[in-house]
Amino acid sequence: MAWADLLPSWVSVEQWLARNWWQVSVPVFVLLCLWLLRRSRSGEPDRTELTMPAPLSRRAIAVGSLLVLIVGVAAVTLLLRFYGGGAPKDQLDAIRTAGTIVVGTGGAVALLLTARRQRSMELTLKHQEQVAADTSQDAAERRVTELYTKAVEQLGADNAMARVGALYALERLAESAPEQRDTVIEVVCAYLRMPYQAQDEEFVRERQARLAATSILHRHRSGVGSRIWETRQPVDLSGANLTDADLGGIRLVGGNLIDCDLEQADLGGANLTSGYLLYANLKGAYLDGAVLHRATLEHACLEDAELSGAVLVWASLRGAQLGGARWSGQTRWPRGLRALVRAASTEGVDGSYRIQAGWRVPMSLEVAADRD
C-alpha cells in the first residue's frame, strides 16, 4: 500500500477545515493572547520602541526571495506527491492550492515589508518630533539663562533705574518660567540684604530700587491664587533694611529675619509663624492681626509697635523690648507673659493697653501656650 493511500484526500482535508476551522483558529488565538499578556507583564521595554529598524541588506533580500521560492516548490512537490496521483481534477486542485500558498506567502512578505516601512516612517516622525521638542526646550533654557544673566548684571549697575528694570525683568522671568521662582526670590532677598545707607541723592534712587524689590516680594508672597510663588526654602532677609516697607499679609513662614530692620513697617495680618526675628528692629511696626506663633523674638525691639490682635502663642520673647507697645484684649500672649504685660501696661479710653516705656521681657520667662 502506498504512503499516499494512508493519507486523507485533499478534498476531505479541505472539507474538514471548512467545518472545523474554529478548532484550529481558537487555540492559535488563545496562545497569541497568552504570549502578549506575558510580554506586557514582563515590564521590559519593546525594542522596536527604542531603536530604528535596520535597512534590509542585499543578502536579506536574496535569502527572503529564496525562501519564498523554496516554499512554492515544496508546496507544489508535496501536494502533487500526496494528492496528485488521482484524477486530473485532483492534480489541478493541488497545483491551484500550491499556487495559492505561494501567492499567500508572497502577500505575507509584502505585508510584512509594508508594516516595516510604516513602522520606520512612524519612528522617524517620532524622532523628528522629539528632536524638535528638545531643540525648542534648549532654546527656551538658553533664553531663560540669558535673561537671568543680563538681569543679574544690571542689578550691579550704577544707574538706579537700571536696577529697577532688572528687578522687574526677573519678576517677568519668574512668571514665565515657574521653575526659576526660587532663584528669583533668592536674588531679590539677596539684593535687599545688601548694605543700605541714607546718603544724599543716591539714597533716594536706591530707595526706589529697594521699594521695587520689596513690592515684588510682597506681591508674590501674600494673598491667594496663581500670583503666589511657593518656594522650597524659607526666605532669608537677615540684616535687610526694610524700613517703612509695606508687607501687609505677607507669608514668611519659617523666614530668617534675624537683625532685620522693620522699623515702621506694615506687617498687618502677616504670617510669620516659626520665623526667626532675633535682634530684629520692629520699632513702631504695625502688627495688628499678625501671626507670630512659635516665632523667635528674643532681644527684638518692639517699642511703640501695634500688637492689637497679634498671635504670639508659644513665641519666645525673652529680652524683647516692649516699651510703648500697644495691645488689646484680642492679643494672644504666651502663658505667663500676659500677666506681666498687663501689670506693666495702662489701659486707654478705647479699651486698649499701652506698655510703659523701657519695659523689657524678663530673660527668665518660660514659653508656654496661652489657654485663656
C-alpha positions in Angstrom: 0.0 0.0 0.0 1.4 3.4 -1.0 2.1 6.0 1.7 -0.3 8.4 -0.2 -3.1 5.9 0.3 -2.8 6.2 4.1 -3.4 10.0 4.0 -6.9 11.5 3.5 -7.6 13.0 0.2 -7.1 16.8 -0.3 -10.8 17.2 -0.7 -11.6 15.6 2.7 -8.9 17.8 4.4 -10.4 20.9 2.8 -13.9 19.9 3.9 -12.7 19.2 7.5 -11.1 22.6 7.7 -14.2 24.2 6.4 -16.3 22.5 9.1 -13.9 22.8 12.0 -11.9 25.9 11.3 -12.6 27.3 14.7 -10.9 24.3 16.4 -7.7 25.5 14.8 -8.1 29.3 15.0 -9.3 29.4 18.6 -6.2 27.7 20.1 -3.9 29.9 18.0 -5.7 33.0 19.1 -5.5 31.9 22.8 -1.8 31.2 22.5 -1.2 34.6 20.9 -3.2 36.3 23.7 -1.2 34.5 26.4 2.1 35.5 24.7 1.1 39.2 24.5 -0.1 39.1 28.2 3.2 37.6 29.3 5.1 40.2 27.4 3.1 43.0 28.9 3.7 41.7 32.4 7.4 41.3 31.9 7.9 45.0 32.2 10.6 45.0 29.6 10.5 47.8 27.0 9.7 47.0 23.5 12.9 47.1 21.5 11.0 48.4 18.5 10.1 51.5 20.5 13.8 52.2 21.2 15.6 51.6 18.0 15.0 52.3 14.4 14.8 49.1 12.2 18.0 48.4 10.3 17.8 48.7 6.5 17.4 45.5 4.6 20.7 44.2 3.1 21.1 42.6 -0.3 21.7 39.3 1.4 18.5 39.6 3.4 16.5 40.3 0.2 18.2 37.4 -1.6 17.5 35.0 1.3 13.9 36.1 1.6 13.3 35.6 -2.2 14.9 32.2 -2.0 12.8 31.2 0.9 9.6 32.2 -0.9 10.8 30.2 -3.9 11.6 27.2 -1.7 8.1 27.4 -0.1 6.5 27.4 -3.5 8.5 24.5 -4.9 8.0 22.5 -1.7 4.2 23.1 -1.8 3.9 22.0 -5.4 6.1 19.0 -4.9 4.3 17.8 -1.7 0.8 18.4 -3.0 1.5 16.6 -6.3 3.2 13.7 -4.5 0.4 13.1 -1.9 -2.7 14.4 -3.7 -1.8 14.4 -7.4 -1.9 10.7 -8.0 -5.6 10.6 -8.7 -7.8 12.1 -11.3 -6.6 15.1 -13.3 -9.0 17.3 -11.4 -7.2 16.4 -8.1 -3.9 17.3 -9.7 -5.3 20.6 -10.9 -6.6 21.4 -7.4 -3.2 20.5 -5.9 -1.5 22.9 -8.3 -4.0 25.6 -7.7 -3.6 25.2 -3.9 0.2 25.3 -4.3 -0.2 28.5 -6.3 -2.4 29.9 -3.6 0.2 29.1 -0.9 2.9 30.8 -3.0 0.8 33.9 -3.5 -0.2 33.9 0.1 3.4 33.6 1.2 4.4 36.4 -1.1 1.5 38.5 0.1 2.5 37.9 3.8 6.1 39.0 2.9 4.8 42.1 1.1 2.5 42.9 4.1 5.4 42.5 6.5 7.6 44.8 4.4 4.7 47.3 4.3 4.3 47.2 8.1 8.0 47.5 8.5 8.1 50.6 6.2 5.2 52.1 8.1 6.8 51.5 11.4 10.0 53.0 10.1 8.1 56.1 9.0 6.4 56.4 12.4 9.7 56.1 14.3 11.3 58.7 12.0 8.4 61.1 12.6 8.5 60.5 16.4 12.3 61.0 16.3 11.8 64.3 14.4 9.2 65.5 16.9 11.5 64.6 19.8 14.4 66.4 18.2 12.2 69.5 17.6 10.9 69.4 21.2 14.5 69.1 22.6 15.6 71.9 20.3 12.7 74.1 21.5 13.5 73.3 25.1 17.2 74.0 24.7 16.3 77.3 23.1 13.9 78.2 25.9 16.5 77.3 28.5 19.2 79.3 26.8 16.8 82.3 26.6 16.0 82.0 30.3 19.7 81.8 31.2 20.5 84.8 29.0 17.7 86.9 30.5 18.6 85.9 34.1 22.3 86.6 33.5 21.6 90.0 31.9 19.2 91.0 34.7 21.6 90.0 37.5 24.4 92.0 35.8 22.0 95.0 35.7 21.4 94.7 39.4 25.1 95.8 39.9 24.7 98.8 37.6 25.4 102.3 38.9 22.2 103.6 37.5 19.3 103.0 39.9 16.7 102.9 37.1 18.7 100.1 35.5 18.5 98.1 38.8 14.7 98.7 38.9 14.3 97.4 35.4 16.5 94.4 36.2 14.2 93.6 39.2 11.0 93.7 37.1 12.8 91.7 34.4 13.4 89.0 37.0 9.8 89.1 38.0 8.7 88.6 34.4 11.1 85.8 34.0 9.8 84.0 37.1 6.2 84.5 35.8 7.0 82.8 32.5 9.4 80.2 34.0 7.9 78.9 37.3 11.0 76.7 37.9 13.0 79.8 38.3 10.9 81.3 41.1 13.1 80.0 43.9 16.1 81.5 42.3 14.4 84.9 41.6 13.2 85.1 45.2 16.7 84.4 46.5 18.2 87.1 44.2 15.6 89.6 45.4 16.2 88.8 49.0 20.0 89.0 48.4 19.5 92.4 46.9 17.6 93.5 50.0 20.3 92.2 52.3 22.9 94.4 50.7 24.2 97.3 52.8 21.9 100.3 52.6 22.8 103.7 53.9 21.0 107.0 53.6 23.3 109.3 51.7 22.4 112.3 49.5 20.6 111.8 46.2 21.9 108.2 45.8 19.8 107.3 48.9 16.6 108.4 47.1 17.5 106.5 43.9 18.5 103.3 45.8 15.3 103.6 47.9 13.2 103.4 44.7 15.0 100.2 43.7 14.5 98.7 47.1 10.8 99.6 47.0 10.6 97.8 43.8 12.3 94.7 45.3 10.0 94.8 48.3 6.9 95.2 46.2 7.9 92.1 44.1 8.4 90.1 47.3 5.2 91.3 48.8 3.2 90.8 45.6 4.1 87.1 45.3 4.3 86.1 48.9 0.9 87.4 50.0 -2.7 86.9 49.0 -4.1 83.8 47.3 -4.2 82.3 43.8 -1.8 82.0 40.9 0.2 85.1 42.0 1.6 83.3 45.0 5.2 81.9 44.4 5.6 78.8 46.5 9.3 78.3 47.3 11.1 75.2 48.7 13.1 77.1 51.2 12.1 79.9 53.6 13.1 83.4 52.6 16.3 84.8 54.0 16.1 88.5 54.9 18.6 88.6 57.7 20.1 92.0 58.2 17.9 93.5 55.4 16.8 97.2 55.7 13.0 97.1 55.3 12.2 100.4 57.0 8.7 101.6 56.2 8.1 98.6 54.0 4.6 97.6 53.0 4.4 93.9 53.8 0.8 93.6 55.0 -0.5 90.0 54.7 2.9 88.6 53.6 3.7 85.0 54.2 7.2 84.4 55.6 6.7 81.1 57.5 10.0 80.0 58.9 11.7 83.0 57.4 15.1 84.3 58.6 14.6 87.9 59.7 17.5 88.0 62.2 18.7 91.5 62.8 16.3 92.7 60.1 15.3 96.4 60.2 11.5 96.6 60.1 11.0 99.9 61.8 7.6 101.5 60.9 6.9 98.5 58.6 3.4 97.5 57.8 3.1 93.8 58.8 -0.6 93.7 59.5 -2.0 90.2 59.0 1.4 88.9 58.1 2.1 85.2 58.7 5.5 84.9 60.5 4.9 81.5 62.1 8.1 79.9 63.3 10.0 82.9 62.0 13.4 83.9 63.3 13.4 87.6 64.4 16.2 87.7 66.9 17.5 91.2 67.4 15.0 92.4 64.7 14.1 96.1 64.8 10.2 96.3 64.9 10.0 99.7 66.5 6.7 101.3 65.6 5.8 98.4 63.3 2.2 97.6 62.6 1.5 94.0 63.6 -2.3 94.1 64.0 -3.5 90.6 63.3 0.0 89.3 62.6 0.6 85.6 63.3 3.8 85.1 65.3 3.1 81.6 66.5 6.3 79.9 67.7 8.3 82.8 66.4 11.7 83.6 68.0 11.7 87.3 69.0 14.4 87.2 71.6 16.1 90.6 72.1 13.9 92.1 69.4 12.8 95.7 69.6 9.0 96.1 69.6 8.9 99.6 71.2 5.8 101.5 70.1 4.6 98.6 67.9 0.9 98.0 67.3 0.2 94.5 68.6 -3.6 94.5 68.7 -4.9 91.1 67.6 -1.4 89.7 67.2 -1.0 86.0 67.8 2.1 85.3 70.0 1.3 81.9 71.3 4.4 79.8 72.0 6.5 82.8 70.8 9.9 83.3 72.5 10.1 86.9 73.7 12.9 86.8 76.3 14.8 90.1 76.4 12.4 91.7 73.9 11.8 95.5 74.3 8.1 96.2 74.5 8.1 99.7 76.0 5.3 101.8 74.4 3.8 98.9 72.5 0.0 98.9 72.2 -2.1 95.8 72.6 -5.7 94.8 73.1 -7.8 92.0 74.6 -7.5 90.1 71.3 -3.7 89.9 71.6 -2.7 86.4 72.4 0.4 86.3 74.6 2.4 83.3 75.7 1.2 81.9 79.0 2.9 83.6 81.9 3.7 86.8 79.9 0.2 88.2 79.7 0.0 88.9 83.4 3.4 90.6 83.4 2.5 92.7 80.4 -0.9 93.6 82.0 0.9 94.7 85.1 3.3 96.9 83.1 0.5 98.5 81.0 -2.0 101.2 81.4 -5.5 101.0 79.9 -6.6 103.6 77.4 -10.1 105.1 77.0 -10.7 102.8 73.9 -10.0 99.6 75.9 -6.5 99.1 74.5 -3.4 98.9 76.6 -0.1 100.7 76.4 3.1 99.2 77.9 5.2 101.5 80.0 8.3 102.9 78.3 11.5 101.0 78.7 9.8 97.7 79.8 11.6 94.5 78.7 10.6 90.9 78.9 12.5 89.1 81.6 15.1 86.6 80.4 13.9 84.0 82.9 10.4 83.8 81.2 9.4 80.3 80.2 7.5 80.0 76.9 4.1 78.3 77.2 0.8 78.4 75.3 -1.9 80.9 76.2 -5.0 78.9 77.0 -7.0 81.8 78.5 
